[in-house]
Each structure stands twice: as structure tokens, then as C-alpha cells.
Amino acid sequence: MTPTLIVLALAAGLWIVGRLLDGGGSDVLR
């Protein structure tokens, strides 16, 4: 993977986690 794709993947992962936490979906992380 190119560095750009890695950065995009990390950003997307953080965004998804943030959405889950905002939606009260923190139970999924447990």
C-alpha cells in the first residue's frame, strides 16, 4: 500500500470509531 492509502485508511477507521461512539455504539467495541 502507498503511504497515501495508509493515511486514508487510518482516517476512515478513526472516523468510523468516532461515529460509533457518538451514536452510543460503544458496546460494539466491548
PQR file with spaces between the fields and no chain letter, atoms N, CA, C, O and H, PARSE charges and radii, in Angstrom:
ATOM       1  N    MET     1       0.846   -1.203    0.000 -0.4000 1.5000
ATOM       2  CA   MET     1       0.000    0.000    0.000 -0.0000 2.0000
ATOM       3  C    MET     1       0.881    1.253    0.000  0.5500 1.7000
ATOM       4  O    MET     1       1.962    1.271    0.589 -0.5500 1.4000
ATOM       5  N    THR     2       0.403    2.272   -0.659 -0.4000 1.5000
ATOM       6  CA   THR     2       1.161    3.526   -0.677 -0.0000 2.0000
ATOM       7  C    THR     2       0.869    4.288    0.609  0.5500 1.7000
ATOM       8  O    THR     2      -0.187    4.097    1.212 -0.5500 1.4000
ATOM       9  H    THR     2      -0.475    2.257   -1.137  0.4000 1.0000
ATOM      10  N    PRO     3       1.790    5.148    1.036 -0.5600 1.5000
ATOM      11  CA   PRO     3       1.579    5.936    2.265  0.2800 2.0000
ATOM      12  C    PRO     3       0.247    6.686    2.251  0.5500 1.7000
ATOM      13  O    PRO     3      -0.405    6.822    3.286 -0.5500 1.4000
ATOM      14  N    THR     4      -0.152    7.171    1.073 -0.4000 1.5000
ATOM      15  CA   THR     4      -1.413    7.920    0.979 -0.0000 2.0000
ATOM      16  C    THR     4      -2.600    7.041    1.330  0.5500 1.7000
ATOM      17  O    THR     4      -3.500    7.465    2.056 -0.5500 1.4000
ATOM      18  H    THR     4       0.378    7.061    0.233  0.4000 1.0000
ATOM      19  N    LEU     5      -2.605    5.807    0.813 -0.4000 1.5000
ATOM      20  CA   LEU     5      -3.718    4.897    1.101 -0.0000 2.0000
ATOM      21  C    LEU     5      -3.739    4.530    2.581  0.5500 1.7000
ATOM      22  O    LEU     5      -4.806    4.397    3.180 -0.5500 1.4000
ATOM      23  H    LEU     5      -1.875    5.462    0.223  0.4000 1.0000
ATOM      24  N    ILE     6      -2.555    4.366    3.164 -0.4000 1.5000
ATOM      25  CA   ILE     6      -2.484    4.019    4.593 -0.0000 2.0000
ATOM      26  C    ILE     6      -3.081    5.144    5.437  0.5500 1.7000
ATOM      27  O    ILE     6      -3.835    4.900    6.379 -0.5500 1.4000
ATOM      28  H    ILE     6      -1.688    4.473    2.677  0.4000 1.0000
ATOM      29  N    VAL     7      -2.730    6.382    5.080 -0.4000 1.5000
ATOM      30  CA   VAL     7      -3.262    7.540    5.827 -0.0000 2.0000
ATOM      31  C    VAL     7      -4.777    7.606    5.685  0.5500 1.7000
ATOM      32  O    VAL     7      -5.485    7.864    6.658 -0.5500 1.4000
ATOM      33  H    VAL     7      -2.118    6.581    4.314  0.4000 1.0000
ATOM      34  N    LEU     8      -5.273    7.373    4.472 -0.4000 1.5000
ATOM      35  CA   LEU     8      -6.719    7.409    4.252 -0.0000 2.0000
ATOM      36  C    LEU     8      -7.411    6.305    5.047  0.5500 1.7000
ATOM      37  O    LEU     8      -8.484    6.520    5.612 -0.5500 1.4000
ATOM      38  H    LEU     8      -4.697    7.163    3.682  0.4000 1.0000
ATOM      39  N    ALA     9      -6.797    5.129    5.089 -0.4000 1.5000
ATOM      40  CA   ALA     9      -7.393    4.009    5.826 -0.0000 2.0000
ATOM      41  C    ALA     9      -7.456    4.336    7.311  0.5500 1.7000
ATOM      42  O    ALA     9      -8.462    4.063    7.964 -0.5500 1.4000
ATOM      43  H    ALA     9      -5.926    4.955    4.630  0.4000 1.0000
ATOM      44  N    LEU    10      -6.386    4.921    7.850 -0.4000 1.5000
ATOM      45  CA   LEU    10      -6.368    5.273    9.278 -0.0000 2.0000
ATOM      46  C    LEU    10      -7.423    6.332    9.573  0.5500 1.7000
ATOM      47  O    LEU    10      -8.133    6.248   10.575 -0.5500 1.4000
ATOM      48  H    LEU    10      -5.568    5.143    7.319  0.4000 1.0000
ATOM      49  N    ALA    11      -7.525    7.329    8.697 -0.4000 1.5000
ATOM      50  CA   ALA    11      -8.502    8.399    8.896 -0.0000 2.0000
ATOM      51  C    ALA    11      -9.924    7.828    8.874  0.5500 1.7000
ATOM      52  O    ALA    11     -10.763    8.195    9.697 -0.5500 1.4000
ATOM      53  H    ALA    11      -6.949    7.397    7.882  0.4000 1.0000
ATOM      54  N    ALA    12     -10.181    6.926    7.924 -0.4000 1.5000
ATOM      55  CA   ALA    12     -11.513    6.322    7.824 -0.0000 2.0000
ATOM      56  C    ALA    12     -11.812    5.512    9.080  0.5500 1.7000
ATOM      57  O    ALA    12     -12.931    5.551    9.592 -0.5500 1.4000
ATOM      58  H    ALA    12      -9.500    6.627    7.256  0.4000 1.0000
ATOM      59  N    GLY    13     -10.819    4.778    9.579 -0.4000 1.5000
ATOM      60  CA   GLY    13     -11.011    3.964   10.788 -0.0000 2.0000
ATOM      61  C    GLY    13     -11.342    4.844   11.985  0.5500 1.7000
ATOM      62  O    GLY    13     -12.240    4.527   12.765 -0.5500 1.4000
ATOM      63  H    GLY    13      -9.910    4.746    9.163  0.4000 1.0000
ATOM      64  N    LEU    14     -10.617    5.949   12.131 -0.4000 1.5000
ATOM      65  CA   LEU    14     -10.875    6.855   13.256 -0.0000 2.0000
ATOM      66  C    LEU    14     -12.260    7.465   13.130  0.5500 1.7000
ATOM      67  O    LEU    14     -12.960    7.626   14.130 -0.5500 1.4000
ATOM      68  H    LEU    14      -9.887    6.206   11.498  0.4000 1.0000
ATOM      69  N    TRP    15     -12.671    7.814   11.891 -0.4000 1.5000
ATOM      70  CA   TRP    15     -13.985    8.422   11.674 -0.0000 2.0000
ATOM      71  C    TRP    15     -15.092    7.435   12.048  0.5500 1.7000
ATOM      72  O    TRP    15     -16.082    7.807   12.678 -0.5500 1.4000
ATOM      73  H    TRP    15     -12.103    7.684   11.078  0.4000 1.0000
ATOM      74  N    ILE    16     -14.911    6.169   11.650 -0.4000 1.5000
ATOM      75  CA   ILE    16     -15.923    5.148   11.946 -0.0000 2.0000
ATOM      76  C    ILE    16     -16.043    4.947   13.455  0.5500 1.7000
ATOM      77  O    ILE    16     -17.148    4.865   13.989 -0.5500 1.4000
ATOM      78  H    ILE    16     -14.107    5.866   11.138  0.4000 1.0000
ATOM      79  N    VAL    17     -14.908    4.869   14.133 -0.4000 1.5000
ATOM      80  CA   VAL    17     -14.935    4.699   15.594 -0.0000 2.0000
ATOM      81  C    VAL    17     -15.633    5.890   16.244  0.5500 1.7000
ATOM      82  O    VAL    17     -16.417    5.727   17.179 -0.5500 1.4000
ATOM      83  H    VAL    17     -14.010    4.935   13.698  0.4000 1.0000
ATOM      84  N    GLY    18     -15.341    7.088   15.741 -0.4000 1.5000
ATOM      85  CA   GLY    18     -15.972    8.288   16.295 -0.0000 2.0000
ATOM      86  C    GLY    18     -17.480    8.262   16.093  0.5500 1.7000
ATOM      87  O    GLY    18     -18.235    8.655   16.983 -0.5500 1.4000
ATOM      88  H    GLY    18     -14.704    7.221   14.981  0.4000 1.0000
ATOM      89  N    ARG    19     -17.919    7.804   14.934 -0.4000 1.5000
ATOM      90  CA   ARG    19     -19.355    7.716   14.657 -0.0000 2.0000
ATOM      91  C    ARG    19     -20.022    6.709   15.592  0.5500 1.7000
ATOM      92  O    ARG    19     -21.127    6.947   16.081 -0.5500 1.4000
ATOM      93  H    ARG    19     -17.306    7.485   14.211  0.4000 1.0000
ATOM      94  N    LEU    20     -19.348    5.585   15.838 -0.4000 1.5000
ATOM      95  CA   LEU    20     -19.917    4.559   16.728 -0.0000 2.0000
ATOM      96  C    LEU    20     -20.056    5.115   18.138  0.5500 1.7000
ATOM      97  O    LEU    20     -21.067    4.884   18.801 -0.5500 1.4000
ATOM      98  H    LEU    20     -18.451    5.392   15.441  0.4000 1.0000
ATOM      99  N    LEU    21     -19.038    5.850   18.603 -0.4000 1.5000
ATOM     100  CA   LEU    21     -19.075    6.406   19.956 -0.0000 2.0000
ATOM     101  C    LEU    21     -20.164    7.472   20.051  0.5500 1.7000
ATOM     102  O    LEU    21     -20.898    7.520   21.038 -0.5500 1.4000
ATOM     103  H    LEU    21     -18.216    6.037   18.064  0.4000 1.0000
ATOM     104  N    ASP    22     -20.273    8.326   19.035 -0.4000 1.5000
ATOM     105  CA   ASP    22     -21.285    9.383   19.041 -0.0000 2.0000
ATOM     106  C    ASP    22     -22.693    8.786   19.026  0.5500 1.7000
ATOM     107  O    ASP    22     -23.623    9.348   19.606 -0.5500 1.4000
ATOM     108  H    ASP    22     -19.676    8.287   18.233  0.4000 1.0000
ATOM     109  N    GLY    23     -22.839    7.633   18.352 -0.4000 1.5000
ATOM     110  CA   GLY    23     -24.155    7.008   18.243 -0.0000 2.0000
ATOM     111  C    GLY    23     -24.468    6.113   19.434  0.5500 1.7000
ATOM     112  O    GLY    23     -25.486    5.420   19.441 -0.5500 1.4000
ATOM     113  H    GLY    23     -22.084    7.176   17.880  0.4000 1.0000
ATOM     114  N    GLY    24     -23.587    6.123   20.453 -0.4000 1.5000
ATOM     115  CA   GLY    24     -23.838    5.279   21.618 -0.0000 2.0000
ATOM     116  C    GLY    24     -23.548    3.818   21.305  0.5500 1.7000
ATOM     117  O    GLY    24     -24.027    2.928   22.008 -0.5500 1.4000
ATOM     118  H    GLY    24     -22.761    6.686   20.447  0.4000 1.0000
ATOM     119  N    GLY    25     -22.763    3.561   20.249 -0.4000 1.5000
ATOM     120  CA   GLY    25     -22.472    2.181   19.861 -0.0000 2.0000
ATOM     121  C    GLY    25     -21.188    1.672   20.484  0.5500 1.7000
ATOM     122  O    GLY    25     -20.543    0.770   19.950 -0.5500 1.4000
ATOM     123  H    GLY    25     -22.374    4.284   19.678  0.4000 1.0000
ATOM     124  N    SER    26     -20.813    2.265   21.637 -0.4000 1.5000
ATOM     125  CA   SER    26     -19.565    1.860   22.293 -0.0000 2.0000
ATOM     126  C    SER    26     -19.630    0.395   22.739  0.5500 1.7000
ATOM     127  O    SER    26     -18.597   -0.231   22.974 -0.5500 1.4000
ATOM     128  H    SER    26     -21.337    2.997   22.071  0.4000 1.0000
ATOM     129  N    ASP    27     -20.843   -0.145   22.854 -0.4000 1.5000
ATOM     130  CA   ASP    27     -20.987   -1.541   23.266 -0.0000 2.0000
ATOM     131  C    ASP    27     -20.340   -2.473   22.243  0.5500 1.7000
ATOM     132  O    ASP    27     -19.874   -3.559   22.589 -0.5500 1.4000
ATOM     133  H    ASP    27     -21.683    0.363   22.663  0.4000 1.0000
ATOM     134  N    VAL    28     -20.315   -2.044   20.988 -0.4000 1.5000
ATOM     135  CA   VAL    28     -19.730   -2.868   19.927 -0.0000 2.0000
ATOM     136  C    VAL    28     -18.234   -3.051   20.170  0.5500 1.7000
ATOM     137  O    VAL    28     -17.669   -4.101   19.864 -0.5500 1.4000
ATOM     138  H    VAL    28     -20.694   -1.162   20.707  0.4000 1.0000
ATOM     139  N    LEU    29     -17.591   -2.003   20.733 -0.4000 1.5000
ATOM     140  CA   LEU    29     -16.147   -2.064   20.972 -0.0000 2.0000
ATOM     141  C    LEU    29     -15.826   -3.017   22.122  0.5500 1.7000
ATOM     142  O    LEU    29     -14.709   -3.524   22.221 -0.5500 1.4000
ATOM     143  H    LEU    29     -18.050   -1.150   20.982  0.4000 1.0000
ATOM     144  N    ARG    30     -16.804   -3.256   22.987 -0.4000 1.5000
ATOM     145  CA   ARG    30     -16.572   -4.190   24.085 -0.0000 2.0000
ATOM     146  C    ARG    30     -16.842   -5.567   23.550  0.5500 1.7000
ATOM     147  O    ARG    30     -16.719   -6.549   24.283 -0.5500 1.4000
ATOM     148  H    ARG    30     -17.712   -2.844   22.907  0.4000 1.0000
